[in-house]
Amino acid sequence: MNSILVTGCNRGLGLGLIKSLVKDPNPPTNIIATCRSTAKAKELCEIKEKYQNVHLLELELEKPETFNSFAERVKDIVKEDGLNVLFNNAGYAPRTTKLTGVRTEDLMKAFEINTVAPMMLTKCLLPLIKLASEKNQDKPMGISRAAIINMSSILSSITLNTKEADFNLGNYPYRCSKAGLNIFTRSLSIELNQNCILVTCIHPGWVKTDMGGPRAALSVEDSIDQIMKFVKNLNNTHNGDFHDYGGDKLPW
């Protein structure tokens, strides 16, 4: 791929993705990393200083009114080649369990960041993604042509949310908003199939991040290594589906 944009890169999985991309044997020409504040993203700034193909842009996902101007800044970077990959990684998970602990503000913020922001940001960047697909008509559906990848969660699976599941309790804002992201993924994959733009969503596993907590089963590095292997092999058979970090298909 010539270019990739990853949201939520100041820490966790987003930062892990950027670290993996810059060390790839065949790295993208343009790696665009976003964060809310560059002043608070010390490690990300250090990476930008070391690698000339890394571009660091500030993006506030709770301010969709800024997305059009943000898209213009992305256009200045990718120019006539367009944007090959948009990785909607940024997410929000309030610490709630049963319904009695759910607050309206947590629900609204979860939907704003996990569902609304990826949808509206994709809308603003779609002309650049379509341009990349048109420029790479000789290539099959995948990241070398054009792709939109949404970071979801197994907690959004309705099928797997049973009384026997060890993760069945609560987390309503996160679960509901990620389920919204899933239906957006499926619907968009149908709409953009005629443009040969791949759209899929990935569950990264239970990862040791601020969101996943210290008891999680996977390190960021382990999760990202497997995600990148899977992403590099994305093709039309993955379009509109839900997969885990190793590429196994998950039920909605």
N, C-alpha and C positions, 0 to 999 in steps of 0.2 A: 504494500500500500504506500501511496505517496504521502498521505496525511491522515492523522487521527486526532480527534478531540476527546478528551476525557474530563468529565466534571467531578468535582469533589476530590481534589488531589493533594490537599494539605496534609493528609494523614491516612492511615489505614489502607484499604484496598486501592483507592485512587493513587496514592503515593507509590504503592507496590507496583501498580500497572506502569507508571512512568519509569520507575527503576528498571523494570523488565524490558521496556521498549528501548531505552537508551543503550542497553547492553546487548540487544539482539544483533546477531551477525549481519543482518540486513535491515537496519533500522529505517523507519519512515523518514522521508525528507523533512517533514514537518510534524512535530509532536506538540500539540497544543494542550496545555494543562491549565485547569481553572481552579480558583480558590476564592473564598470570600474576601480575604485580605492578604496581600503579599507580605505585609509587615509581620504577620503571624505565621508565615509559612517559610521558616528559616531553611529547612532541609530542601524544600522545593526550589527556593531561590539559589541554593548552592548547586543544585543539579543544573539549573538554567545557565549559571555562570560557566559550568564545565562543558556543557554540550550545546553547540551552536544551533542544532536543529530543534531545540526545546524553546517554546514560546509560552510565556506565563501571562495569563489574562485574569483579571478579577471578574467574578460573576456572582451576583446575589440572586439566588434562585427564588427568593420571596419577592422579587421585583420584576415580574414579567414585562413591565413597561420598558425595561432596559434591554430586552432581548434583541430588538431590531438593530440597535446601535452596536450591540455585541456582535451580531452577525456580520456587520460591516467590517469590524476589526478582524474577524476570521477571514473574510474575503480578501482583505489586504495581505494576509499571510499566504493563503492557498492560491490566490490569483485565478488564472484561467483553468487551472487543473481541477478545481473544485475540492470538496471534502470527501475523502473515501470512507472514513469511519467516524461515526458519532457514538461514543460510549457513555450512555447516561448512567453514571455510577453513583453520584451523590444521593444520600438518603438520610432519613430521620426516623428515629425510633424512641418515643418517649417511654419512660419506665412505668408502665401500667400493666396490670394483670387482669383481674376480674372486672366485670362491668361496673361494680360499685366504685372502682378507682378511676374510671375514665372521665376525663374532663373535655368539655367542648373545644377548648383552645388546643388541646393535644390532637384531637381529631382533625381540626381544621389545618393545623400546621403540617401534620403527616400527609394529608391529601395535597396540600399546596406544594410540598417539596417532592413527595414520592410519585405523585400522579400528574398534577397540573403542570408543574415546571418541566418535566421531561416532554410532555405533549406540546407545550407552547414553544419550548426551545427547539424541538424537532421541526415544528412548523416554520420557525424563522430561518433555520439552517437548511431546510429542504431544497431550496433552489441550488445551493452549493453541492448537496449530495446528489441531486439529479444531474448536475453538470459533470460530476465525477463519473457517474454511470455512463453518460453519453460519451465522455472522452475515452472510456475503456470498454467500448462495445465488443472488442475482440476477446475479452476475458469473461469467464463464467461468473455466475452469481457468487459473491463472497467478498472478502475484505480487499482484494486487489481491484475490485470494481466499485462497489458501494454497499455499505451495510450500516444498520442502526442496531446497536446492542444495548439492551436495557438490563441493569442489574436488579434482579428480583429476589425472591426468597422462597424457600420451601414452605415457610409459614403462610404463604398466600394460597397454597394448594387446598382447595375445598375437598377433593377426594382423599387426601392424606390426613385431613383434620378429623380424626376419629377419637373416640374415648380411649382407645388403646394406645394412641400415639403419645410419646413422651414429651411432645411439645404442644399439647392440645389446649393448654389453659390460657385464656385471655389474649393480651397484646392486641386488642381490637384496632387501635389506630394504625399500627404498622401492618397488620394482616390485611385490613380492608383497603388501605391505600396501595399496597403492593398487588392485591388482586385487581385493583383498577388499572395499575400499570400493565398487568398481564393481558387484560382485554384490549387495552390500547395497542399492545404489541401484535396480537392476533389480527385485529381490525386493520391496522396499518400495513401489515404484511400482505393482506388481500388487496388493499388499495394500490400499493406500490409494486406489486408483482409485475405489472405491465411495464414498469420502468427498470426491471431487473435489479431492484434494490432489496437486499436481504434484510429482514427484520426478525430478531429473535430475542429471547430473554434467558438469563442465566442465574442460577442459584449458586453463590460462591462457596457454600458450605458454612459450617459453624466456625467462624474465624476469630482468632485472638485479636480483636480490635476494641476500640472504645465502645462500640455497639455490641460486639459479641461477648466481651468480657474475658477475664483471665482463665476461666474454666473451659473455654472453647477447645474443640478437638484439633483445629488446624492453625498453623502459623500463616501469616500473610504470604510468606514466600511460597509455601506449599500450595496454597490456594491459587495464587497468581500463576505459578508454573504450569499448573494443569489447565487453568482458564486459557492461557496463551496458546498452549498446544491445541486446545479445542478450537479457539477462535481462528487460528491459522488454517484449519481444515473445514471451516464453515462452507457449506454449499447449499444448493437449492432444496435438499432434503431436510435442512434445518429451518427453512423459512416458516415463520409463524408458529414456532414451537417453543417449549419450555424445557431447558436442560439443566443438569447440575454441572458443577465445575469440571467434571471428568468427561462430559459429553453425553451421559445417559439421559434419556428422555424422561421427563417428569409429567405426571398427570395434573391437569388443571384443578 
